[in-house]
Amino acid sequence: MWGADKHKKADISQFGGKTTIIAQDAEITGDMRFSGAVQIDGRVIGNVEAEEGLVRVSEHGYVAGVIRAPHVLINGQVNGDVFALEHLELDAKARISGDLHYRFMEMVMGAQISGQLNYLGQEAGQQLPLDQSLLLNPENS
């Protein structure tokens, strides 16, 4: 509503030619690092990291590991912390066991979180180095 145009949401269609889809019957074991977008309809056992881009966990998707990306959309299950350096969107079927670190967040009624919410603030931005994002948690100091 007010100021909504300031913070446009990322959409998977923005990353034409740089989009990876992990099919519903697929399972990947190991860490993923990429630039662009990934849609997880299957299972990922490992961390998912994007310097630029979007991670979408669909209704049937499952991630056991840390998700770290500028834009994260979740409508499936995640067992691990989520670092959305720009925008985090939780849909009605999102089930998260882990802490959420976000700059902007939208949550639809029905989403479930078992963990803490941690606002990153304006200083985070998209330029935060991936390996240093844990420094934002004062408990680690």
One Martini backbone bead per residue (centre of mass of N, CA, C, O) as a GRO file, in nm:
protein
  141
    1MET     BB    1   0.080   0.047  -0.032
    2TRP     BB    2   0.272   0.226   0.136
    3GLY     BB    3   0.562   0.216  -0.044
    4ALA     BB    4   0.555  -0.045  -0.232
    5ASP     BB    5   0.744   0.051  -0.476
    6LYS     BB    6   1.027   0.049  -0.332
    7HIS     BB    7   0.981  -0.285  -0.281
    8LYS     BB    8   1.037  -0.503  -0.498
    9LYS     BB    9   0.960  -0.807  -0.594
   10ALA     BB   10   1.077  -1.103  -0.664
   11ASP     BB   11   1.086  -1.303  -0.963
   12ILE     BB   12   1.146  -1.582  -1.148
   13SER     BB   13   1.109  -1.432  -1.432
   14GLN     BB   14   1.370  -1.242  -1.404
   15PHE     BB   15   1.565  -1.523  -1.456
   16GLY     BB   16   1.607  -1.575  -1.745
   17GLY     BB   17   1.836  -1.843  -1.797
   18LYS     BB   18   1.876  -1.855  -1.445
   19THR     BB   19   1.695  -2.122  -1.394
   20THR     BB   20   1.632  -2.362  -1.137
   21ILE     BB   21   1.488  -2.696  -1.121
   22ILE     BB   22   1.365  -2.901  -0.860
   23ALA     BB   23   1.214  -3.172  -0.866
   24GLN     BB   24   0.991  -3.350  -0.679
   25ASP     BB   25   1.172  -3.636  -0.714
   26ALA     BB   26   1.418  -3.486  -0.620
   27GLU     BB   27   1.763  -3.526  -0.480
   28ILE     BB   28   1.991  -3.321  -0.293
   29THR     BB   29   2.335  -3.361  -0.192
   30GLY     BB   30   2.444  -3.060  -0.090
   31ASP     BB   31   2.578  -2.774  -0.181
   32MET     BB   32   2.452  -2.455  -0.305
   33ARG     BB   33   2.575  -2.236  -0.573
   34PHE     BB   34   2.445  -1.918  -0.704
   35SER     BB   35   2.306  -1.737  -0.989
   36GLY     BB   36   1.975  -1.648  -0.954
   37ALA     BB   37   1.737  -1.912  -0.975
   38VAL     BB   38   1.548  -2.130  -0.745
   39GLN     BB   39   1.336  -2.419  -0.760
   40ILE     BB   40   1.195  -2.613  -0.491
   41ASP     BB   41   1.022  -2.933  -0.521
   42GLY     BB   42   1.213  -3.096  -0.364
   43ARG     BB   43   1.522  -3.211  -0.226
   44VAL     BB   44   1.751  -3.051   0.016
   45ILE     BB   45   2.074  -3.155   0.148
   46GLY     BB   46   2.167  -2.840   0.228
   47ASN     BB   47   2.301  -2.558   0.123
   48VAL     BB   48   2.166  -2.232   0.010
   49GLU     BB   49   2.340  -2.007  -0.220
   50ALA     BB   50   2.305  -1.648  -0.306
   51GLU     BB   51   2.431  -1.358  -0.420
   52GLU     BB   52   2.212  -1.359  -0.647
   53GLY     BB   53   1.861  -1.369  -0.603
   54LEU     BB   54   1.645  -1.670  -0.581
   55VAL     BB   55   1.449  -1.858  -0.341
   56ARG     BB   56   1.222  -2.136  -0.397
   57VAL     BB   57   0.984  -2.301  -0.186
   58SER     BB   58   0.762  -2.515  -0.238
   59GLU     BB   59   0.505  -2.700  -0.120
   60HIS     BB   60   0.700  -2.974  -0.177
   61GLY     BB   61   0.940  -2.858  -0.049
   62TYR     BB   62   1.285  -2.932   0.084
   63VAL     BB   63   1.506  -2.807   0.350
   64ALA     BB   64   1.834  -2.908   0.489
   65GLY     BB   65   1.936  -2.595   0.572
   66VAL     BB   66   2.083  -2.314   0.464
   67ILE     BB   67   1.945  -2.001   0.365
   68ARG     BB   68   2.105  -1.770   0.117
   69ALA     BB   69   1.948  -1.460   0.010
   70PRO     BB   70   1.792  -1.189  -0.105
   71HIS     BB   71   1.553  -1.388  -0.206
   72VAL     BB   72   1.269  -1.544  -0.026
   73LEU     BB   73   1.044  -1.823  -0.094
   74ILE     BB   74   0.794  -1.986   0.119
   75ASN     BB   75   0.582  -2.315   0.094
   76GLY     BB   76   0.746  -2.509   0.268
   77GLN     BB   77   1.019  -2.690   0.402
   78VAL     BB   78   1.244  -2.581   0.678
   79ASN     BB   79   1.568  -2.695   0.817
   80GLY     BB   80   1.676  -2.387   0.902
   81ASP     BB   81   1.824  -2.113   0.831
   82VAL     BB   82   1.726  -1.772   0.722
   83PHE     BB   83   1.871  -1.546   0.468
   84ALA     BB   84   1.716  -1.235   0.385
   85LEU     BB   85   1.868  -0.955   0.257
   86GLU     BB   86   1.577  -0.844   0.161
   87HIS     BB   87   1.337  -1.076   0.094
   88LEU     BB   88   1.059  -1.227   0.275
   89GLU     BB   89   0.836  -1.507   0.195
   90LEU     BB   90   0.539  -1.641   0.354
   91ASP     BB   91   0.336  -1.890   0.312
   92ALA     BB   92   0.078  -2.092   0.423
   93LYS     BB   93   0.285  -2.371   0.398
   94ALA     BB   94   0.494  -2.279   0.584
   95ARG     BB   95   0.781  -2.463   0.740
   96ILE     BB   96   0.989  -2.352   1.015
   97SER     BB   97   1.315  -2.465   1.149
   98GLY     BB   98   1.431  -2.159   1.241
   99ASP     BB   99   1.597  -1.880   1.178
  100LEU     BB  100   1.513  -1.541   1.088
  101HIS     BB  101   1.665  -1.329   0.835
  102TYR     BB  102   1.567  -0.986   0.767
  103ARG     BB  103   1.447  -0.694   0.600
  104PHE     BB  104   1.188  -0.805   0.450
  105MET     BB  105   0.845  -0.910   0.545
  106GLU     BB  106   0.611  -1.173   0.452
  107MET     BB  107   0.298  -1.308   0.600
  108VAL     BB  108   0.086  -1.570   0.591
  109MET     BB  109  -0.171  -1.719   0.693
  110GLY     BB  110  -0.027  -2.037   0.832
  111ALA     BB  111   0.241  -1.988   0.893
  112GLN     BB  112   0.538  -2.158   1.035
  113ILE     BB  113   0.746  -2.089   1.331
  114SER     BB  114   1.061  -2.228   1.472
  115GLY     BB  115   1.187  -1.934   1.594
  116GLN     BB  116   1.362  -1.652   1.516
  117LEU     BB  117   1.340  -1.302   1.469
  118ASN     BB  118   1.568  -1.107   1.244
  119TYR     BB  119   1.650  -0.788   1.193
  120LEU     BB  120   1.879  -0.630   0.971
  121GLY     BB  121   1.838  -0.377   0.821
  122GLN     BB  122   1.986  -0.132   0.623
  123GLU     BB  123   2.295  -0.235   0.641
  124ALA     BB  124   2.284  -0.497   0.482
  125GLY     BB  125   2.189  -0.568   0.218
  126GLN     BB  126   2.335  -0.718  -0.077
  127GLN     BB  127   2.658  -0.686   0.020
  128LEU     BB  128   2.665  -0.915   0.206
  129PRO     BB  129   2.860  -1.143   0.301
  130LEU     BB  130   2.797  -1.470   0.334
  131ASP     BB  131   3.016  -1.554   0.567
  132GLN     BB  132   2.918  -1.285   0.762
  133SER     BB  133   2.608  -1.306   0.853
  134LEU     BB  134   2.646  -1.420   1.150
  135LEU     BB  135   2.742  -1.141   1.279
  136LEU     BB  136   2.444  -1.025   1.327
  137ASN     BB  137   2.447  -1.208   1.575
  138PRO     BB  138   2.497  -1.124   1.905
  139GLU     BB  139   2.539  -1.418   2.026
  140ASN     BB  140   2.830  -1.458   1.869
  141SER     BB  141   3.012  -1.238   2.045
   0.00000   0.00000   0.00000
